[in-house]
Amino acid sequence: MLVLLFALARAGAVLVPLNWRLTAAEHRAILADCAPRFLVAEGEFLEHAATLGVPLGPAAGALPVATDGADADDVLIVYTSGTTGRPKGAVLTQEALLWNGFNGIHAHDLGQADHVLTALPMFHVGGLNNQTLPALLAGATVTLHRRFDPSLWLAEVGARRPTVSLLVPAAMQAVIAHPAWGTTDLSSLKMLNAGSMVVPDSLIRAFHERGVPVGQIYGCTETSPIATVLLKEDAARRLGSAGKAAPHCEVRLVEGEVQVRGPNVMRGYWNDPVATAAAFAPGGWFRTGDLGRFDGDGFLWIMGRSKDVIISGGENVYPAELENVLADCPAIAEAAVVGVADAKWGEAACACIVRRHPIDEAAVLALFRGRLAKFKHPRRVVFLDALPRNVMGKVQKFELQRLLETR
């Protein structure tokens, strides 16, 4: 995938990485939107790829010849479903990846002597752009894992001696809970970075107790993703903070909302000028939809989300996608999906349902099979007599969450 990305950049073409965990229906929606020339698939996905209606390639004449890619050219489209439930492709230019790479070198203190262990998937900006591309830009060594596995991660830290790695909270929890956690030599790690909005203090402290500082990266797909960084020298005294703006990035708060501006921010959403216009405030500021505050020393603290996203095991789950599935079921009168705390995944989706006709939890869960990736499925179903609404008729999801906490 890395070789393909660089080849496409040289040709002035665009890569659209696909999340292999999605269903064929979800893949077809993405491919219909971006209309690619051809599809590249590894052997284990060829049967699945053949059902998607895009030629497997490359084929003769599929790419422009003798075209020099330039900084302003689009090079990467990463799809994120958003609050509407319809996938939107965040368009990142070659320039955005380059400046994000410089931000990554700063965040991870990368040099030629470093060795990055990449265990997060590269179909997300977290796995691809957070450490991997910055490491290559810095001339560092990179070790890639096909999938995250706590046993393999610990074994490789002990054997290959990487200097930095990046984990989301669910992966941190899996590593800490592994039997080899206490006996694995972690001394090669000069730091670990955590890539998520809110990382539980207990997970951070567990690594600190093993002598590994835990920095933080805050951002999103639309910011490539590095917007703010908590450096290793600040890790202990600002535990839990998202840090300060990356060197080539500006961050501000407008009525509590975190807004980001810089050359690393997306050009816009592919083929969606309406969503693009809504995503930006005047002056080129990207509206993250996240709520934050600055402390007296200028460190950013993320307080929550004004957008409806649930982050489960490092994956974004948008309630609108699940609510669209539930709306198709005649037995369901109304439904809303909210995030609830989950010991393993950090957060999980909970479907709150008002029944029109008899239906049980198993039947509700069966509605999602084949339509949405398994990680998006509700892990809890609650049946209610009515959904709490305000005077305008809008479902009050904070009241739903409060109700679920009391139950």
Secondary structure as a PSIPRED ss2 file (coil, helix, strand):
# PSIPRED VFORMAT (PSIPRED V4.0)

   1 M C   1.000  0.000  0.000
   2 L H   0.000  1.000  0.000
   3 V H   0.000  1.000  0.000
   4 L H   0.000  1.000  0.000
   5 L H   0.000  1.000  0.000
   6 F H   0.000  1.000  0.000
   7 A H   0.000  1.000  0.000
   8 L H   0.000  1.000  0.000
   9 A H   0.000  1.000  0.000
  10 R H   0.000  1.000  0.000
  11 A H   0.000  1.000  0.000
  12 G C   1.000  0.000  0.000
  13 A C   1.000  0.000  0.000
  14 V C   1.000  0.000  0.000
  15 L E   0.000  0.000  1.000
  16 V C   1.000  0.000  0.000
  17 P C   1.000  0.000  0.000
  18 L C   1.000  0.000  0.000
  19 N C   1.000  0.000  0.000
  20 W C   1.000  0.000  0.000
  21 R C   1.000  0.000  0.000
  22 L C   1.000  0.000  0.000
  23 T C   1.000  0.000  0.000
  24 A H   0.000  1.000  0.000
  25 A H   0.000  1.000  0.000
  26 E H   0.000  1.000  0.000
  27 H H   0.000  1.000  0.000
  28 R H   0.000  1.000  0.000
  29 A H   0.000  1.000  0.000
  30 I H   0.000  1.000  0.000
  31 L H   0.000  1.000  0.000
  32 A H   0.000  1.000  0.000
  33 D H   0.000  1.000  0.000
  34 C H   0.000  1.000  0.000
  35 A C   1.000  0.000  0.000
  36 P C   1.000  0.000  0.000
  37 R C   1.000  0.000  0.000
  38 F C   1.000  0.000  0.000
  39 L E   0.000  0.000  1.000
  40 V C   1.000  0.000  0.000
  41 A C   1.000  0.000  0.000
  42 E C   1.000  0.000  0.000
  43 G H   0.000  1.000  0.000
  44 E H   0.000  1.000  0.000
  45 F H   0.000  1.000  0.000
  46 L H   0.000  1.000  0.000
  47 E H   0.000  1.000  0.000
  48 H H   0.000  1.000  0.000
  49 A H   0.000  1.000  0.000
  50 A C   1.000  0.000  0.000
  51 T C   1.000  0.000  0.000
  52 L C   1.000  0.000  0.000
  53 G C   1.000  0.000  0.000
  54 V C   1.000  0.000  0.000
  55 P C   1.000  0.000  0.000
  56 L E   0.000  0.000  1.000
  57 G C   1.000  0.000  0.000
  58 P C   1.000  0.000  0.000
  59 A C   1.000  0.000  0.000
  60 A C   1.000  0.000  0.000
  61 G C   1.000  0.000  0.000
  62 A C   1.000  0.000  0.000
  63 L C   1.000  0.000  0.000
  64 P C   1.000  0.000  0.000
  65 V C   1.000  0.000  0.000
  66 A C   1.000  0.000  0.000
  67 T C   1.000  0.000  0.000
  68 D C   1.000  0.000  0.000
  69 G C   1.000  0.000  0.000
  70 A C   1.000  0.000  0.000
  71 D C   1.000  0.000  0.000
  72 A C   1.000  0.000  0.000
  73 D C   1.000  0.000  0.000
  74 D E   0.000  0.000  1.000
  75 V E   0.000  0.000  1.000
  76 L E   0.000  0.000  1.000
  77 I E   0.000  0.000  1.000
  78 V E   0.000  0.000  1.000
  79 Y E   0.000  0.000  1.000
  80 T E   0.000  0.000  1.000
  81 S C   1.000  0.000  0.000
  82 G C   1.000  0.000  0.000
  83 T C   1.000  0.000  0.000
  84 T C   1.000  0.000  0.000
  85 G C   1.000  0.000  0.000
  86 R C   1.000  0.000  0.000
  87 P C   1.000  0.000  0.000
  88 K E   0.000  0.000  1.000
  89 G E   0.000  0.000  1.000
  90 A E   0.000  0.000  1.000
  91 V E   0.000  0.000  1.000
  92 L E   0.000  0.000  1.000
  93 T E   0.000  0.000  1.000
  94 Q H   0.000  1.000  0.000
  95 E H   0.000  1.000  0.000
  96 A H   0.000  1.000  0.000
  97 L H   0.000  1.000  0.000
  98 L H   0.000  1.000  0.000
  99 W H   0.000  1.000  0.000
 100 N H   0.000  1.000  0.000
 101 G H   0.000  1.000  0.000
 102 F H   0.000  1.000  0.000
 103 N H   0.000  1.000  0.000
 104 G H   0.000  1.000  0.000
 105 I H   0.000  1.000  0.000
 106 H H   0.000  1.000  0.000
 107 A H   0.000  1.000  0.000
 108 H H   0.000  1.000  0.000
 109 D C   1.000  0.000  0.000
 110 L C   1.000  0.000  0.000
 111 G C   1.000  0.000  0.000
 112 Q C   1.000  0.000  0.000
 113 A C   1.000  0.000  0.000
 114 D C   1.000  0.000  0.000
 115 H E   0.000  0.000  1.000
 116 V E   0.000  0.000  1.000
 117 L E   0.000  0.000  1.000
 118 T E   0.000  0.000  1.000
 119 A C   1.000  0.000  0.000
 120 L C   1.000  0.000  0.000
 121 P C   1.000  0.000  0.000
 122 M C   1.000  0.000  0.000
 123 F C   1.000  0.000  0.000
 124 H C   1.000  0.000  0.000
 125 V H   0.000  1.000  0.000
 126 G H   0.000  1.000  0.000
 127 G H   0.000  1.000  0.000
 128 L H   0.000  1.000  0.000
 129 N H   0.000  1.000  0.000
 130 N H   0.000  1.000  0.000
 131 Q H   0.000  1.000  0.000
 132 T H   0.000  1.000  0.000
 133 L H   0.000  1.000  0.000
 134 P H   0.000  1.000  0.000
 135 A H   0.000  1.000  0.000
 136 L H   0.000  1.000  0.000
 137 L H   0.000  1.000  0.000
 138 A H   0.000  1.000  0.000
 139 G C   1.000  0.000  0.000
 140 A C   1.000  0.000  0.000
 141 T E   0.000  0.000  1.000
 142 V E   0.000  0.000  1.000
 143 T E   0.000  0.000  1.000
 144 L E   0.000  0.000  1.000
 145 H C   1.000  0.000  0.000
 146 R C   1.000  0.000  0.000
 147 R C   1.000  0.000  0.000
 148 F C   1.000  0.000  0.000
 149 D C   1.000  0.000  0.000
 150 P H   0.000  1.000  0.000
 151 S H   0.000  1.000  0.000
 152 L H   0.000  1.000  0.000
 153 W H   0.000  1.000  0.000
 154 L H   0.000  1.000  0.000
 155 A H   0.000  1.000  0.000
 156 E H   0.000  1.000  0.000
 157 V H   0.000  1.000  0.000
 158 G H   0.000  1.000  0.000
 159 A H   0.000  1.000  0.000
 160 R H   0.000  1.000  0.000
 161 R C   1.000  0.000  0.000
 162 P C   1.000  0.000  0.000
 163 T C   1.000  0.000  0.000
 164 V E   0.000  0.000  1.000
 165 S E   0.000  0.000  1.000
 166 L E   0.000  0.000  1.000
 167 L E   0.000  0.000  1.000
 168 V C   1.000  0.000  0.000
 169 P H   0.000  1.000  0.000
 170 A H   0.000  1.000  0.000
 171 A H   0.000  1.000  0.000
 172 M H   0.000  1.000  0.000
 173 Q H   0.000  1.000  0.000
 174 A H   0.000  1.000  0.000
 175 V H   0.000  1.000  0.000
 176 I H   0.000  1.000  0.000
 177 A H   0.000  1.000  0.000
 178 H C   1.000  0.000  0.000
 179 P C   1.000  0.000  0.000
 180 A C   1.000  0.000  0.000
 181 W C   1.000  0.000  0.000
 182 G C   1.000  0.000  0.000
 183 T C   1.000  0.000  0.000
 184 T C   1.000  0.000  0.000
 185 D C   1.000  0.000  0.000
 186 L C   1.000  0.000  0.000
 187 S C   1.000  0.000  0.000
 188 S C   1.000  0.000  0.000
 189 L C   1.000  0.000  0.000
 190 K C   1.000  0.000  0.000
 191 M E   0.000  0.000  1.000
 192 L E   0.000  0.000  1.000
 193 N E   0.000  0.000  1.000
 194 A E   0.000  0.000  1.000
 195 G E   0.000  0.000  1.000
 196 S C   1.000  0.000  0.000
 197 M C   1.000  0.000  0.000
 198 V C   1.000  0.000  0.000
 199 V C   1.000  0.000  0.000
 200 P C   1.000  0.000  0.000
 201 D H   0.000  1.000  0.000
 202 S H   0.000  1.000  0.000
 203 L H   0.000  1.000  0.000
 204 I H   0.000  1.000  0.000
 205 R H   0.000  1.000  0.000
 206 A H   0.000  1.000  0.000
 207 F H   0.000  1.000  0.000
 208 H H   0.000  1.000  0.000
 209 E H   0.000  1.000  0.000
 210 R C   1.000  0.000  0.000
 211 G C   1.000  0.000  0.000
 212 V C   1.000  0.000  0.000
 213 P C   1.000  0.000  0.000
 214 V E   0.000  0.000  1.000
 215 G E   0.000  0.000  1.000
 216 Q E   0.000  0.000  1.000
 217 I E   0.000  0.000  1.000
 218 Y E   0.000  0.000  1.000
 219 G C   1.000  0.000  0.000
 220 C C   1.000  0.000  0.000
 221 T H   0.000  1.000  0.000
 222 E H   0.000  1.000  0.000
 223 T H   0.000  1.000  0.000
 224 S C   1.000  0.000  0.000
 225 P C   1.000  0.000  0.000
 226 I C   1.000  0.000  0.000
 227 A C   1.000  0.000  0.000
 228 T E   0.000  0.000  1.000
 229 V E   0.000  0.000  1.000
 230 L E   0.000  0.000  1.000
 231 L C   1.000  0.000  0.000
 232 K H   0.000  1.000  0.000
 233 E H   0.000  1.000  0.000
 234 D H   0.000  1.000  0.000
 235 A C   1.000  0.000  0.000
 236 A C   1.000  0.000  0.000
 237 R C   1.000  0.000  0.000
 238 R C   1.000  0.000  0.000
 239 L C   1.000  0.000  0.000
 240 G C   1.000  0.000  0.000
 241 S C   1.000  0.000  0.000
 242 A C   1.000  0.000  0.000
 243 G E   0.000  0.000  1.000
 244 K E   0.000  0.000  1.000
 245 A E   0.000  0.000  1.000
 246 A C   1.000  0.000  0.000
 247 P C   1.000  0.000  0.000
 248 H C   1.000  0.000  0.000
 249 C C   1.000  0.000  0.000
 250 E E   0.000  0.000  1.000
 251 V E   0.000  0.000  1.000
 252 R E   0.000  0.000  1.000
 253 L E   0.000  0.000  1.000
 254 V E   0.000  0.000  1.000
 255 E C   1.000  0.000  0.000
 256 G C   1.000  0.000  0.000
 257 E E   0.000  0.000  1.000
 258 V E   0.000  0.000  1.000
 259 Q E   0.000  0.000  1.000
 260 V E   0.000  0.000  1.000
 261 R E   0.000  0.000  1.000
 262 G C   1.000  0.000  0.000
 263 P C   1.000  0.000  0.000
 264 N C   1.000  0.000  0.000
 265 V C   1.000  0.000  0.000
 266 M C   1.000  0.000  0.000
 267 R C   1.000  0.000  0.000
 268 G E   0.000  0.000  1.000
 269 Y E   0.000  0.000  1.000
 270 W C   1.000  0.000  0.000
 271 N C   1.000  0.000  0.000
 272 D C   1.000  0.000  0.000
 273 P H   0.000  1.000  0.000
 274 V H   0.000  1.000  0.000
 275 A H   0.000  1.000  0.000
 276 T H   0.000  1.000  0.000
 277 A H   0.000  1.000  0.000
 278 A H   0.000  1.000  0.000
 279 A H   0.000  1.000  0.000
 280 F E   0.000  0.000  1.000
 281 A E   0.000  0.000  1.000
 282 P C   1.000  0.000  0.000
 283 G C   1.000  0.000  0.000
 284 G C   1.000  0.000  0.000
 285 W E   0.000  0.000  1.000
 286 F E   0.000  0.000  1.000
 287 R E   0.000  0.000  1.000
 288 T E   0.000  0.000  1.000
 289 G E   0.000  0.000  1.000
 290 D E   0.000  0.000  1.000
 291 L E   0.000  0.000  1.000
 292 G E   0.000  0.000  1.000
 293 R E   0.000  0.000  1.000
 294 F E   0.000  0.000  1.000
 295 D C   1.000  0.000  0.000
 296 G C   1.000  0.000  0.000
 297 D C   1.000  0.000  0.000
 298 G C   1.000  0.000  0.000
 299 F C   1.000  0.000  0.000
 300 L E   0.000  0.000  1.000
 301 W E   0.000  0.000  1.000
 302 I E   0.000  0.000  1.000
 303 M E   0.000  0.000  1.000
 304 G E   0.000  0.000  1.000
 305 R E   0.000  0.000  1.000
 306 S C   1.000  0.000  0.000
 307 K C   1.000  0.000  0.000
 308 D C   1.000  0.000  0.000
 309 V C   1.000  0.000  0.000
 310 I E   0.000  0.000  1.000
 311 I E   0.000  0.000  1.000
 312 S E   0.000  0.000  1.000
 313 G C   1.000  0.000  0.000
 314 G C   1.000  0.000  0.000
 315 E E   0.000  0.000  1.000
 316 N E   0.000  0.000  1.000
 317 V E   0.000  0.000  1.000
 318 Y C   1.000  0.000  0.000
 319 P H   0.000  1.000  0.000
 320 A H   0.000  1.000  0.000
 321 E H   0.000  1.000  0.000
 322 L H   0.000  1.000  0.000
 323 E H   0.000  1.000  0.000
 324 N H   0.000  1.000  0.000
 325 V H   0.000  1.000  0.000
 326 L H   0.000  1.000  0.000
 327 A H   0.000  1.000  0.000
 328 D C   1.000  0.000  0.000
 329 C C   1.000  0.000  0.000
 330 P C   1.000  0.000  0.000
 331 A C   1.000  0.000  0.000
 332 I E   0.000  0.000  1.000
 333 A E   0.000  0.000  1.000
 334 E E   0.000  0.000  1.000
 335 A E   0.000  0.000  1.000
 336 A E   0.000  0.000  1.000
 337 V E   0.000  0.000  1.000
 338 V E   0.000  0.000  1.000
 339 G E   0.000  0.000  1.000
 340 V E   0.000  0.000  1.000
 341 A E   0.000  0.000  1.000
 342 D E   0.000  0.000  1.000
 343 A C   1.000  0.000  0.000
 344 K C   1.000  0.000  0.000
 345 W C   1.000  0.000  0.000
 346 G E   0.000  0.000  1.000
 347 E E   0.000  0.000  1.000
 348 A E   0.000  0.000  1.000
 349 A E   0.000  0.000  1.000
 350 C E   0.000  0.000  1.000
 351 A E   0.000  0.000  1.000
 352 C E   0.000  0.000  1.000
 353 I E   0.000  0.000  1.000
 354 V E   0.000  0.000  1.000
 355 R E   0.000  0.000  1.000
 356 R C   1.000  0.000  0.000
 357 H C   1.000  0.000  0.000
 358 P C   1.000  0.000  0.000
 359 I C   1.000  0.000  0.000
 360 D C   1.000  0.000  0.000
 361 E H   0.000  1.000  0.000
 362 A H   0.000  1.000  0.000
 363 A H   0.000  1.000  0.000
 364 V H   0.000  1.000  0.000
 365 L H   0.000  1.000  0.000
 366 A H   0.000  1.000  0.000
 367 L C   1.000  0.000  0.000
 368 F C   1.000  0.000  0.000
 369 R C   1.000  0.000  0.000
 370 G C   1.000  0.000  0.000
 371 R C   1.000  0.000  0.000
 372 L C   1.000  0.000  0.000
 373 A C   1.000  0.000  0.000
 374 K H   0.000  1.000  0.000
 375 F H   0.000  1.000  0.000
 376 K H   0.000  1.000  0.000
 377 H C   1.000  0.000  0.000
 378 P C   1.000  0.000  0.000
 379 R C   1.000  0.000  0.000
 380 R E   0.000  0.000  1.000
 381 V E   0.000  0.000  1.000
 382 V E   0.000  0.000  1.000
 383 F E   0.000  0.000  1.000
 384 L C   1.000  0.000  0.000
 385 D C   1.000  0.000  0.000
 386 A C   1.000  0.000  0.000
 387 L C   1.000  0.000  0.000
 388 P C   1.000  0.000  0.000
 389 R E   0.000  0.000  1.000
 390 N C   1.000  0.000  0.000
 391 V C   1.000  0.000  0.000
 392 M C   1.000  0.000  0.000
 393 G C   1.000  0.000  0.000
 394 K C   1.000  0.000  0.000
 395 V E   0.000  0.000  1.000
 396 Q C   1.000  0.000  0.000
 397 K H   0.000  1.000  0.000
 398 F H   0.000  1.000  0.000
 399 E H   0.000  1.000  0.000
 400 L H   0.000  1.000  0.000
 401 Q H   0.000  1.000  0.000
 402 R H   0.000  1.000  0.000
 403 L H   0.000  1.000  0.000
 404 L H   0.000  1.000  0.000
 405 E H   0.000  1.000  0.000
 406 T H   0.000  1.000  0.000
 407 R C   1.000  0.000  0.000
